[in-house]
């Protein structure tokens, strides 16, 4: 009987830890995918002559300058910038308002991206 009680208690602890971990995986962050120096959210945007489009601006800073800049999530409402650990996953959403799902490393302000979708 005692073994059963210990086993059930252990199972409950693991279950609670699993629920807590799953909840952390599902945190969402809203913002816009832009360049890490926020050149493309400024008015006027800072890019090479002739680039006036946000998407072209972000791609310019990521691919045409050396060293290239990384993509970040910029939350205009809170003026917060988050680094993104998966640059490939977020590239199709350059200059778009998005919802990023993942876990935040608060020390580095880096989101471990587990999902991304266009904001509705």
FIKOLZA-1660 file (N, C-alpha, C; in steps of 0.1 Angstrom, whole numbers, plus 5000, padded with zeros to 4 digits):
% residues 120
   i   px   py   pz ch aa at
   1 5008 4988 5000  A  X  N
   1 5000 5000 5000  A  X CA
   1 5009 5013 5000  A  X  C
   2 5020 5012 5008  A  X  N
   2 5028 5024 5009  A  X CA
   2 5035 5026 4996  A  X  C
   3 5040 5015 4989  A  X  N
   3 5046 5017 4975  A  X CA
   3 5036 5023 4966  A  X  C
   4 5024 5020 4966  A  X  N
   4 5014 5025 4957  A  X CA
   4 5012 5040 4960  A  X  C
   5 5012 5044 4973  A  X  N
   5 5011 5058 4976  A  X CA
   5 5023 5066 4972  A  X  C
   6 5035 5061 4973  A  X  N
   6 5047 5067 4969  A  X CA
   6 5047 5068 4954  A  X  C
   7 5043 5058 4947  A  X  N
   7 5042 5058 4932  A  X CA
   7 5032 5068 4927  A  X  C
   8 5021 5069 4934  A  X  N
   8 5011 5079 4930  A  X CA
   8 5016 5093 4932  A  X  C
   9 5023 5096 4943  A  X  N
   9 5028 5109 4947  A  X CA
   9 5038 5113 4936  A  X  C
  10 5047 5103 4933  A  X  N
  10 5057 5106 4923  A  X CA
  10 5051 5109 4909  A  X  C
  11 5041 5102 4906  A  X  N
  11 5034 5104 4893  A  X CA
  11 5027 5118 4893  A  X  C
  12 5022 5122 4904  A  X  N
  12 5015 5135 4905  A  X CA
  12 5026 5146 4903  A  X  C
  13 5037 5145 4909  A  X  N
  13 5048 5155 4908  A  X CA
  13 5052 5156 4894  A  X  C
  14 5055 5145 4887  A  X  N
  14 5058 5145 4873  A  X CA
  14 5048 5151 4864  A  X  C
  15 5035 5148 4867  A  X  N
  15 5024 5154 4860  A  X CA
  15 5024 5169 4861  A  X  C
  16 5025 5174 4874  A  X  N
  16 5025 5188 4876  A  X CA
  16 5037 5195 4869  A  X  C
  17 5049 5189 4870  A  X  N
  17 5060 5195 4863  A  X CA
  17 5058 5195 4848  A  X  C
  18 5052 5185 4842  A  X  N
  18 5049 5184 4828  A  X CA
  18 5039 5195 4824  A  X  C
  19 5029 5197 4832  A  X  N
  19 5020 5208 4829  A  X CA
  19 5027 5222 4829  A  X  C
  20 5035 5224 4839  A  X  N
  20 5042 5236 4840  A  X CA
  20 5051 5238 4828  A  X  C
  21 5059 5228 4824  A  X  N
  21 5067 5229 4812  A  X CA
  21 5060 5231 4799  A  X  C
  22 5048 5225 4798  A  X  N
  22 5040 5227 4786  A  X CA
  22 5035 5241 4786  A  X  C
  23 5031 5247 4797  A  X  N
  23 5026 5260 4797  A  X CA
  23 5037 5270 4793  A  X  C
  24 5050 5267 4797  A  X  N
  24 5061 5276 4793  A  X CA
  24 5063 5275 4778  A  X  C
  25 5061 5264 4772  A  X  N
  25 5063 5262 4758  A  X CA
  25 5053 5270 4750  A  X  C
  26 5042 5273 4756  A  X  N
  26 5031 5280 4749  A  X CA
  26 5030 5295 4751  A  X  C
  27 5040 5302 4757  A  X  N
  27 5040 5316 4758  A  X CA
  27 5041 5323 4745  A  X  C
  28 5032 5333 4743  A  X  N
  28 5032 5340 4730  A  X CA
  28 5037 5355 4732  A  X  C
  29 5044 5359 4721  A  X  N
  29 5049 5373 4721  A  X CA
  29 5045 5379 4708  A  X  C
  30 5040 5392 4709  A  X  N
  30 5035 5399 4697  A  X CA
  30 5045 5409 4693  A  X  C
  31 5046 5412 4680  A  X  N
  31 5055 5422 4675  A  X CA
  31 5057 5421 4660  A  X  C
  32 5068 5427 4655  A  X  N
  32 5071 5427 4641  A  X CA
  32 5085 5422 4640  A  X  C
  33 5087 5414 4629  A  X  N
  33 5100 5409 4626  A  X CA
  33 5108 5419 4619  A  X  C
  34 5119 5424 4625  A  X  N
  34 5127 5435 4619  A  X CA
  34 5142 5432 4621  A  X  C
  35 5150 5442 4617  A  X  N
  35 5165 5441 4619  A  X CA
  35 5168 5445 4634  A  X  C
  36 5179 5439 4638  A  X  N
  36 5183 5441 4653  A  X CA
  36 5186 5455 4657  A  X  C
  37 5190 5464 4648  A  X  N
  37 5192 5477 4652  A  X CA
  37 5180 5486 4650  A  X  C
  38 5169 5480 4646  A  X  N
  38 5156 5487 4644  A  X CA
  38 5157 5498 4633  A  X  C
  39 5166 5496 4624  A  X  N
  39 5167 5506 4613  A  X CA
  39 5154 5507 4605  A  X  C
  40 5147 5496 4604  A  X  N
  40 5136 5495 4595  A  X CA
  40 5122 5499 4601  A  X  C
  41 5122 5502 4614  A  X  N
  41 5110 5506 4620  A  X CA
  41 5110 5521 4623  A  X  C
  42 5122 5528 4620  A  X  N
  42 5123 5542 4622  A  X CA
  42 5116 5549 4610  A  X  C
  43 5114 5562 4612  A  X  N
  43 5108 5570 4602  A  X CA
  43 5116 5582 4599  A  X  C
  44 5123 5584 4588  A  X  N
  44 5124 5574 4577  A  X CA
  44 5133 5562 4580  A  X  C
  45 5130 5552 4573  A  X  N
  45 5138 5539 4575  A  X CA
  45 5153 5542 4571  A  X  C
  46 5162 5535 4577  A  X  N
  46 5176 5537 4574  A  X CA
  46 5181 5525 4566  A  X  C
  47 5183 5527 4553  A  X  N
  47 5188 5517 4544  A  X CA
  47 5195 5523 4533  A  X  C
  48 5199 5516 4523  A  X  N
  48 5206 5521 4511  A  X CA
  48 5196 5530 4504  A  X  C
  49 5202 5539 4496  A  X  N
  49 5194 5548 4488  A  X CA
  49 5184 5540 4479  A  X  C
  50 5172 5545 4479  A  X  N
  50 5162 5539 4470  A  X CA
  50 5154 5528 4477  A  X  C
  51 5158 5523 4489  A  X  N
  51 5150 5513 4496  A  X CA
  51 5140 5521 4505  A  X  C
  52 5128 5520 4502  A  X  N
  52 5117 5526 4510  A  X CA
  52 5107 5516 4516  A  X  C
  53 5108 5504 4512  A  X  N
  53 5099 5493 4517  A  X CA
  53 5105 5486 4529  A  X  C
  54 5097 5484 4539  A  X  N
  54 5102 5477 4551  A  X CA
  54 5108 5463 4549  A  X  C
  55 5101 5455 4540  A  X  N
  55 5106 5442 4538  A  X CA
  55 5120 5443 4531  A  X  C
  56 5121 5451 4521  A  X  N
  56 5134 5453 4514  A  X CA
  56 5145 5458 4524  A  X  C
  57 5141 5467 4533  A  X  N
  57 5150 5473 4543  A  X CA
  57 5155 5462 4552  A  X  C
  58 5146 5454 4558  A  X  N
  58 5151 5443 4567  A  X CA
  58 5160 5433 4560  A  X  C
  59 5156 5429 4548  A  X  N
  59 5165 5420 4540  A  X CA
  59 5178 5426 4537  A  X  C
  60 5178 5439 4534  A  X  N
  60 5191 5446 4531  A  X CA
  60 5200 5445 4543  A  X  C
  61 5195 5448 4555  A  X  N
  61 5204 5447 4567  A  X CA
  61 5208 5433 4571  A  X  C
  62 5199 5423 4567  A  X  N
  62 5203 5409 4571  A  X CA
  62 5213 5403 4561  A  X  C
  63 5212 5408 4548  A  X  N
  63 5220 5401 4538  A  X CA
  63 5230 5409 4530  A  X  C
  64 5228 5422 4530  A  X  N
  64 5237 5431 4521  A  X CA
  64 5248 5438 4529  A  X  C
  65 5248 5438 4542  A  X  N
  65 5258 5445 4549  A  X CA
  65 5267 5434 4556  A  X  C
  66 5279 5437 4559  A  X  N
  66 5288 5428 4566  A  X CA
  66 5292 5434 4579  A  X  C
  67 5290 5427 4590  A  X  N
  67 5283 5414 4591  A  X CA
  67 5268 5417 4591  A  X  C
  68 5261 5407 4586  A  X  N
  68 5246 5408 4585  A  X CA
  68 5240 5409 4599  A  X  C
  69 5229 5416 4599  A  X  N
  69 5222 5417 4612  A  X CA
  69 5212 5406 4613  A  X  C
  70 5208 5403 4625  A  X  N
  70 5199 5392 4628  A  X CA
  70 5185 5398 4628  A  X  C
  71 5175 5389 4627  A  X  N
  71 5161 5392 4628  A  X CA
  71 5157 5393 4643  A  X  C
  72 5149 5402 4647  A  X  N
  72 5144 5403 4660  A  X CA
  72 5129 5405 4660  A  X  C
  73 5123 5403 4672  A  X  N
  73 5109 5406 4673  A  X CA
  73 5108 5419 4681  A  X  C
  74 5102 5429 4675  A  X  N
  74 5101 5442 4681  A  X CA
  74 5086 5444 4685  A  X  C
  75 5084 5446 4698  A  X  N
  75 5070 5449 4703  A  X CA
  75 5069 5464 4704  A  X  C
  76 5063 5471 4695  A  X  N
  76 5061 5485 4695  A  X CA
  76 5054 5490 4707  A  X  C
  77 5044 5483 4712  A  X  N
  77 5036 5487 4723  A  X CA
  77 5044 5489 4736  A  X  C
  78 5053 5480 4738  A  X  N
  78 5062 5480 4750  A  X CA
  78 5076 5485 4747  A  X  C
  79 5079 5488 4734  A  X  N
  79 5092 5492 4730  A  X CA
  79 5103 5481 4734  A  X  C
  80 5099 5469 4733  A  X  N
  80 5108 5458 4737  A  X CA
  80 5113 5450 4725  A  X  C
  81 5126 5447 4725  A  X  N
  81 5132 5439 4714  A  X CA
  81 5136 5426 4720  A  X  C
  82 5132 5415 4713  A  X  N
  82 5136 5401 4717  A  X CA
  82 5144 5395 4706  A  X  C
  83 5156 5389 4710  A  X  N
  83 5164 5381 4701  A  X CA
  83 5156 5369 4698  A  X  C
  84 5158 5363 4686  A  X  N
  84 5152 5350 4682  A  X CA
  84 5162 5340 4679  A  X  C
  85 5161 5328 4685  A  X  N
  85 5171 5318 4683  A  X CA
  85 5170 5310 4669  A  X  C
  86 5158 5311 4663  A  X  N
  86 5157 5304 4650  A  X CA
  86 5154 5314 4639  A  X  C
  87 5165 5318 4633  A  X  N
  87 5164 5328 4622  A  X CA
  87 5158 5323 4609  A  X  C
  88 5159 5310 4607  A  X  N
  88 5153 5304 4595  A  X CA
  88 5138 5304 4596  A  X  C
  89 5133 5300 4607  A  X  N
  89 5119 5299 4609  A  X CA
  89 5112 5312 4608  A  X  C
  90 5118 5323 4612  A  X  N
  90 5112 5336 4612  A  X CA
  90 5114 5344 4599  A  X  C
  91 5123 5340 4591  A  X  N
  91 5126 5348 4578  A  X CA
  91 5114 5350 4569  A  X  C
  92 5105 5340 4567  A  X  N
  92 5094 5342 4559  A  X CA
  92 5084 5353 4564  A  X  C
  93 5086 5358 4576  A  X  N
  93 5077 5368 4582  A  X CA
  93 5084 5381 4583  A  X  C
  94 5095 5383 4576  A  X  N
  94 5102 5396 4577  A  X CA
  94 5092 5408 4574  A  X  C
  95 5093 5418 4583  A  X  N
  95 5086 5430 4582  A  X CA
  95 5071 5428 4585  A  X  C
  96 5067 5417 4590  A  X  N
  96 5053 5414 4593  A  X CA
  96 5050 5415 4608  A  X  C
  97 5038 5418 4611  A  X  N
  97 5033 5417 4625  A  X CA
  97 5030 5402 4627  A  X  C
  98 5035 5396 4638  A  X  N
  98 5034 5382 4640  A  X CA
  98 5031 5379 4655  A  X  C
  99 5028 5367 4657  A  X  N
  99 5027 5361 4671  A  X CA
  99 5037 5350 4671  A  X  C
 100 5047 5351 4680  A  X  N
 100 5058 5341 4682  A  X CA
 100 5055 5333 4694  A  X  C
 101 5055 5320 4693  A  X  N
 101 5053 5311 4705  A  X CA
 101 5067 5306 4708  A  X  C
 102 5070 5305 4721  A  X  N
 102 5082 5300 4726  A  X CA
 102 5085 5302 4740  A  X  C
 103 5097 5300 4744  A  X  N
 103 5101 5303 4758  A  X CA
 103 5112 5314 4758  A  X  C
 104 5111 5322 4768  A  X  N
 104 5120 5334 4769  A  X CA
 104 5131 5331 4779  A  X  C
 105 5143 5334 4775  A  X  N
 105 5155 5334 4784  A  X CA
 105 5156 5349 4788  A  X  C
 106 5151 5352 4800  A  X  N
 106 5150 5366 4805  A  X CA
 106 5164 5372 4806  A  X  C
 107 5174 5365 4809  A  X  N
 107 5187 5370 4810  A  X CA
 107 5193 5376 4797  A  X  C
 108 5190 5369 4786  A  X  N
 108 5195 5373 4773  A  X CA
 108 5184 5379 4764  A  X  C
 109 5172 5380 4769  A  X  N
 109 5160 5384 4761  A  X CA
 109 5159 5377 4748  A  X  C
 110 5162 5364 4748  A  X  N
 110 5161 5356 4736  A  X CA
 110 5149 5346 4737  A  X  C
 111 5141 5346 4727  A  X  N
 111 5130 5336 4726  A  X CA
 111 5135 5324 4719  A  X  C
 112 5133 5312 4725  A  X  N
 112 5135 5299 4718  A  X CA
 112 5122 5297 4711  A  X  C
 113 5122 5299 4698  A  X  N
 113 5110 5299 4689  A  X CA
 113 5106 5285 4687  A  X  C
 114 5093 5282 4691  A  X  N
 114 5087 5269 4688  A  X CA
 114 5076 5271 4677  A  X  C
 115 5072 5283 4674  A  X  N
 115 5061 5285 4664  A  X CA
 115 5060 5300 4661  A  X  C
 116 5055 5303 4649  A  X  N
 116 5053 5317 4645  A  X CA
 116 5041 5317 4635  A  X  C
 117 5033 5327 4636  A  X  N
 117 5022 5329 4626  A  X CA
 117 5020 5344 4625  A  X  C
 118 5014 5347 4614  A  X  N
 118 5010 5361 4611  A  X CA
 118 5000 5365 4621  A  X  C
 119 5001 5378 4626  A  X  N
 119 4991 5383 4635  A  X CA
 119 4978 5385 4628  A  X  C
 120 4967 5383 4634  A  X  N
 120 4954 5385 4628  A  X CA
 120 4948 5399 4630  A  X  C
% end
